[in-house]
C-alpha cells in the first residue's frame, strides 16, 4: 500500500469557525441596521423642522393682517 498523506479534519473546527463568524455577522448586521434607522429618524426630524420653519417664515405676523382691497 502506497504512502498517502491523509488530512483528517474533525467537526469541532468547523463548529468553532461557524460559532465565531455567525454571531459576528449578526452583530454587524444589527449595528448597521441601527445606524440606518437612526439616520432615517434624524432626516425625518430635520425635514419636519425645516417645514415648520418655512411655514413660520411664510405666515403673516399677527399685527399685519391687512385685507387687500376688493375688486368690485
Secondary structure, DSSP 8 states (H G I E B T S, - for coil): ----------HHHHHHHHHHHHHHHHHHHHHHHHHHHHHHHHHHHHHHHHHHHHHHHHS--STT--------
